[in-house]
Amino acid sequence: MTQEEFIEYRNKLIKTLKENICLISFTKTNGEIREMLCTNNSSYTPKKVMLEGQVIKPRKENDSVIPTFDLNKKEYRSFKIQNLLDIKILSQKEFENYGQATN
């Protein structure tokens, strides 16, 4: 994959996560395969609250990693793009049923 194709693929993944709830599978750095229900849709992620006088340090950009909100752990997580095995966009009904199936 060329650098240009990689950037296009990364941008497509970011857009998909921002617009949808997804079920992704990826290989963790320790070799385990992990499945994660996640999104970057602001309707499902926590609101950012700044305290007076608070200074936010800018994060180092890493184009090979995508941060996303894990809907089960209720925390931000990230995955390496090259370790992504599968991504499935869930409908609202599938999302609602997914929560019931894992409980």
N, C-alpha and C positions, 0 to 999 in steps of 0.2 A: 504494500500500500504506500503510495507516495505521501509526502507531507501534506499536500493539498487535499488529497482524498481523506486523510486522517482528520484534518481540520473540519472538512465538510461532514464527516461521520460524527465527530464529536459535537458539532453544532446541532445536528439532527437529534442526537441523544438528549442534549440539553433541552431542546424545544419539546421533545416528546415528554420528558419528565415534568416540564413546566406546565404542560397542557393536560396531563393525564395522571391517573394512578396506574402504576406499573408493577408487575411481578418480575423481578430480575433474578437471574442465576449467574453467579460468578465464582471464580476460584480465588480464595483468600491467599494472602502471601504465604501462609503456612501449608498450603496445598488443599485445605478443606474446601468443599463446594458449599456455598451458602446461597439460600434463597431469601430475597428481601422484598417486602411489600413497601413501595416507596413512591414519593412524588416530590416535586418542587412547586406544586400548585399552591399559591398563597392562601387558598381556602382551607388547606389542611395543615399548613406549617405554622409554628408559633409566631406571634407578632414580636417584632424587635422593640424593646423599650430601652431608651437611653436615660440614664440617671444624670442629673445635673453635674457638670464637671467631668463626666466620664470620657475617657479617651479610648478610642478603638484603634488598636494596632492593625495596619493593613496586613492581610494574609498573603503569603507568598503564592504566586500563581504557579500551578502545576497543570500543564495542559494534558497530561496523561491520566489525570484523576478527575472524577466527577463527584462532587458532593451532592447528597440528596437526603431527604428526610425519611427515616425509617418509621413507618406508621405503626408498627408493633412495639418497637422500643421507645417511641416518642422522643427520638434523638436524631441529630444529624450523623450520618455515616458517609463514607465515600468508597468508591471502587475504582480500580484501574481499568481503563477502557480495554486494554489488551487482554484482560482476564474475564471480560463479559462473555458468558456462554449463551444466554438467551434473555430476551425481553418480551414481555407480553403486556399489551395495553388492556386493562380491565374496564369493563362497562361498570356503571354504578351498581347494577344488580350483582355482577360478579364480585365486586368489592365488598358489598354488604354480605353476600354469602360466604366469602373467603373468611371473614371474621368469625362467622358462626362455625365454619368447618374446622378452624384451628383451635377452638375453645373446648 
